Amino acid sequence: MDGVLFLSSDIHFNAFQETLADEPVKVLNYSELAGLRTDFAIQKIYNRTGLTISREKLKVLTYRKRKSASAMLKKNPPVAKNCREVIAELSRRGVLLGLASSSSSENVNLFLESSGTRKYFQTILSGDDINIPKPDPEIFQVARKYLGLQPSECLVFEDSESGILSAQADGINVVGVVGQYDQKDFESFGVKRVITKLDEILMFSELKISDFNPMDS
């Protein structure tokens, strides 16, 4: 969702900076945090700085960051251009759609309401609905099982490394969405197809999943 349908990267990065401004850590480049659930992202920042953080403090900082990001997102929801039209067209073509996001359920609901796309998704998962967040494959495993699909029958559209690793760990092919990374970065992640605009997603519904080469070829 974030970085693909909801262009919220700058808002989330600003929320991390605001939340951790008085902490003895340096916020990482957002490309290293994108796709991670907030608590895992903050833990990663502390780990990279070489500091430990208590479970209690992690909960407090996670709450503060989510509250800050949600407030900024509500002021001007950054729905991607042509988002509703693209999702509606995919649905019209009979494509089963699942939304699998590391974001909080509050932010997922904000996106769905502001974009008017809730009715098009057969399954919707937030970071609050799973035990182990990306890059673990759990969220995609759960999403495709709700859809009744095997990994070989799915495509995941991702802009983050953690999301790519998550999908690949479940054996799903990935289409990269340029934002945090460029074409060369995606190639290094084993992603062979990349789009730069959301409406380019529509061309993939005309392809067979078998048209994709195995990720490890």
C-alpha positions in Angstrom: 0.0 0.0 0.0 2.5 2.6 1.2 4.7 3.7 -1.7 2.5 2.1 -4.3 -1.1 3.1 -3.7 -0.6 5.6 -0.9 2.4 7.9 -1.5 3.1 8.3 2.2 6.9 7.8 2.4 7.8 11.4 3.1 5.1 11.6 5.8 6.3 8.4 7.5 10.0 9.5 7.4 9.0 12.9 8.9 7.1 11.1 11.7 10.1 9.0 12.5 12.3 12.1 12.7 9.8 13.9 14.9 9.3 10.9 17.2 13.1 10.2 17.6 14.3 13.8 17.7 15.2 13.7 21.4 16.5 10.1 21.3 20.3 9.2 21.0 19.8 7.7 17.6 20.1 8.6 13.9 17.1 7.9 11.7 18.1 5.7 8.8 17.4 6.6 5.2 13.7 5.8 4.6 14.6 3.2 1.9 15.9 1.0 4.9 12.7 1.5 6.8 10.1 1.3 4.0 7.8 -1.7 4.3 8.7 -2.4 7.9 6.1 -2.3 10.7 6.8 0.7 12.9 8.1 -1.2 16.0 10.5 -3.2 13.8 11.7 -0.1 12.1 12.4 1.7 15.4 14.2 -1.5 16.7 16.3 -1.5 13.5 17.3 2.1 14.1 18.4 1.4 17.6 20.2 -1.8 16.6 22.1 0.1 13.9 23.1 2.8 16.4 24.3 0.0 18.8 21.9 0.9 21.5 19.3 -1.2 23.3 15.7 -0.2 23.9 13.3 -1.6 26.5 10.1 -3.2 25.4 8.2 -0.5 27.3 10.0 2.4 25.5 9.6 0.7 22.2 5.8 0.6 22.7 5.8 4.3 23.6 7.8 5.4 20.6 5.8 3.2 18.3 2.6 4.8 19.5 4.0 8.3 19.1 5.2 7.6 15.6 1.9 6.1 14.5 0.0 9.0 16.0 2.2 11.6 14.3 2.0 9.9 10.9 -1.8 9.4 11.1 -2.3 13.0 11.9 -0.3 14.1 8.9 -1.9 11.6 6.6 -5.4 12.7 7.6 -4.7 16.3 6.7 -4.0 15.4 3.1 -4.3 11.7 2.2 -1.6 11.1 -0.4 -3.6 8.7 -2.6 -1.6 7.8 -5.8 -2.9 9.3 -9.1 -5.4 7.2 -10.8 -5.5 4.8 -7.9 -9.2 4.2 -7.8 -9.5 3.9 -11.6 -6.7 1.3 -11.8 -8.1 -0.8 -8.9 -11.6 -0.6 -10.3 -10.4 -1.7 -13.7 -8.5 -4.7 -12.3 -11.6 -5.7 -10.5 -13.7 -5.3 -13.6 -11.3 -7.7 -15.4 -11.9 -10.3 -12.7 -8.5 -10.0 -11.0 -8.6 -11.1 -7.4 -7.1 -8.3 -5.3 -5.5 -8.4 -1.9 -4.1 -5.6 0.2 -1.2 -6.7 2.4 0.3 -3.7 4.2 2.7 -3.3 7.1 0.9 -0.1 8.1 -1.4 0.1 11.1 -5.1 -0.8 10.6 -5.9 2.9 11.2 -3.8 4.0 8.2 -5.0 1.1 6.0 -8.6 2.2 6.7 -7.7 5.8 6.0 -6.4 4.8 2.6 -9.4 2.7 1.8 -11.8 5.5 2.8 -9.9 8.3 1.0 -9.4 6.3 -2.1 -12.8 4.7 -2.2 -11.4 1.3 -3.1 -12.4 -0.9 -0.1 -15.1 -2.8 -2.1 -12.6 -4.0 -4.7 -10.4 -6.0 -2.4 -11.2 -9.6 -1.6 -8.8 -9.5 1.4 -7.3 -6.7 3.4 -4.5 -7.2 5.9 -2.6 -4.6 8.0 0.5 -4.9 10.2 -1.8 -5.4 13.2 -3.3 -8.6 11.7 -0.1 -10.7 11.7 2.5 -11.9 14.2 5.7 -11.6 12.2 6.0 -8.6 9.9 7.8 -8.2 6.6 10.4 -9.4 5.5 8.9 -12.6 7.0 6.4 -14.1 4.4 3.5 -14.5 6.8 1.4 -11.5 5.5 1.5 -12.8 1.9 0.9 -16.4 2.9 -2.2 -15.3 4.8 -3.4 -13.0 2.0 -3.1 -15.6 -0.7 -4.7 -18.3 1.4 -7.7 -16.0 1.9 -7.8 -15.6 -1.9 -7.4 -19.3 -2.4 -4.3 -19.0 -4.6 -0.9 -20.7 -4.8 2.3 -18.6 -5.0 2.7 -19.3 -8.7 -0.8 -17.7 -9.3 0.1 -14.4 -7.7 1.9 -11.2 -8.4 3.0 -8.7 -5.7 3.6 -5.0 -6.5 6.2 -3.6 -4.1 8.4 -0.6 -3.6 10.4 -1.7 -0.5 13.1 -4.3 0.0 11.4 -5.8 3.0 8.2 -6.3 1.0 10.1 -7.8 -1.9 11.9 -10.3 0.4 8.7 -11.1 2.1 6.9 -12.0 -1.2 10.0 -13.9 -2.6 10.2 -15.9 0.6 6.7 -17.2 -0.2 7.7 -18.0 -3.7 5.7 -15.1 -5.3 7.0 -13.1 -8.2 7.3 -9.4 -7.7 6.9 -6.3 -9.9 8.9 -3.4 -8.6 7.4 0.1 -8.2 10.0 2.8 -8.6 10.1 5.2 -5.6 12.6 4.2 -2.9 14.6 2.2 -5.5 15.5 2.4 -9.2 15.7 -0.3 -11.9 19.3 -1.4 -10.9 18.3 -1.7 -7.3 15.3 -4.0 -8.2 17.5 -6.1 -10.4 19.9 -6.6 -7.4 16.8 -7.8 -5.4 16.0 -10.4 -8.2 13.0 -8.4 -9.5 12.9 -8.6 -13.3 9.9 -6.3 -14.1 9.5 -2.7 -12.9 6.9 0.0 -13.3 7.2 3.8 -12.8 3.5 4.7 -12.9 0.6 3.1 -11.2 -1.5 2.7 -14.3 1.2 0.4 -15.8 -0.2 -2.2 -13.4 -3.0 -2.8 -15.9 -0.7 -4.3 -18.5 0.2 -7.1 -16.1 -3.4 -8.3 -15.9 -3.1 -9.2 -19.6 -0.1 -11.5 -18.9 -0.1 -15.0 -17.6 1.9 -15.5 -14.4 3.8 -18.2 -16.3 5.2 -15.4 -18.5 7.5 -14.5 -15.6 10.8 -16.2 -15.4 11.7 -18.0 -12.1 13.2 -15.5 -9.7 16.3 -17.5 -9.3 17.0 -18.0 -13.0 
